[in-house]
Amino acid sequence: MKCIICKTGETRSGTASIVLERGGTTLLIRDVPGEICDTCGEVYHGAETTERLLDQAERAYRDGVDLEVRHYQKAA
């Protein structure tokens, strides 16, 4: 797909690291699958991936995590 940010690049399948922060909790999740622009590097995630990321972030926030680094894991 054409990148909506730079409007010139095309996206390709790949992985990226995502940092999510909320109220003193920082969660770094590595190897998150997505579509990445080959020109500007913008990362796009599908609805299922986004939902899993937000669920993991909410759990970390509720558990009182200050800083945590994880690798993305697909649903079992």
N, C-alpha and C positions, 0 to 999 in steps of 0.2 A: 504494500500500500504506500501511497505518497505521504510523506511526513507533513503533518499539519502545522508544525512549528516553523521549519525552515522552508517548506514548500518546494524543495528541490531534491531532497534525498528520498531513497526508497528504504523501506524497513526490511530487515532480515531476521530470521529466528536466531536467538542467542540467549545469554544469561547476563544478569546484572546484579549488583549489590544494592539493597534498598535500606535506607535509614528512616526509621519511624520514631518520632519523639512526641511525648505527651506528659505534662505534669511532672517532670523530673525523671521520667523513664525514657531511656534510649535503647532501641532495639535495632541491631544490624542483622539483616538476613542476606546471606550470600547465595549465589547460584540460582536466582529467581528467574524462571523462564519468561521470555517476552519477545516482543518485536522491537528491534533497535535500529534507529535511523543510521544509515551508512555515511551520512554527511555530518549531522550535528550531534549524534549520539543520544537523542531523545529516546526514552524507553516507554513502550506501551505494554500494558498487561491486560489480559482478558478478565472477564467478570469473576470466574471461578478462582483464579490466582489472586485477584484483589481481595475477594472475600476471605480466603485463607490467610493472607497477610494481615488483614484487619483483625481477624479472630486471634491470631497469635499475638498481635500487639495489645489487644484488650486483655488477654490472659496475663501477659507480662505486667501490664499496668496494675491489674487487680492484685497480683502477687507481690507488688511492691519492688519490682526489679529496678535497680538504678541503671545498669548497663549490661546488655547481654548480646552475644554474637551467636548466631545459629546459621545452619545451612537449610535452605528451603527443602521441605519434604512434601511430596505429592500425597494426596489423600490415599489411605490404604484401601 
